[in-house]
């Protein structure tokens, strides 16, 4: 898959890493991704994203070489914060994901899509990453596929519910700059209402989180101490993404 693309395997290590990074970034960016997607074999692909978790133990092997060997291709882009983004034809096994965790990366795996639609995974990967951080373990998009309430509700009904439930927040967020209330609510719910963990994830003071959640409650006229309300809002946020 990635090995044939642009002749990556014939390059020296540093060139291989640079090309792999560039191609991965372009695949996830329309419209450039549409052009490159035509060079890949037809089929379904996934995006794997790893966020840093502690200090990496590499045993002298570069991060690119270690990741590309575990994922089976060189379509890996290292990020400035110490994480990575990769495109794979086959989802990494649970063992590989745990190995990544032990090496200092908390990884998530998107749902499968054709190569020319990989750019659509951004919101999904963001939600999976927040869940992985809250659980402190790797998360795959297909873990709950076909199960539970999310699978029982028709997509049109789910989208309509999400739009109605979140309309007051969306109106406020459109009128303000900076951090969005809907994003704060999603992060807070993902961290089970923990002020400290939400503050750490958002990079703000816990009092800022309390203030924003208070704004959410007033905007929605909702009591977020009620687990039923939390559950409904969690699904609304999930379906809106």
Secondary structure, DSSP 8 states (H G I E B T S, - for coil): -TTTGGGGGGS-HHHHHHHHHHHHHHHTSTTHHHHHHTTS-SSEEEEEEEEE-S----TT--HHHHHHHHHTSS-EEE-TTS-EEEEESS---HHHHHHHHHTTEEEEE---EEGGGGGGGHHHHHHHHHHHHHHTS-EEGGGGTT-SHHHHS-HHHHHHHHHHHHHHHHHHHHH--SS-HHHHHHHHHHTTT-HHHHHHHHTS-HHHHHHHHHHHHHHHT--TTSHHHHHHHHHHHHHH-
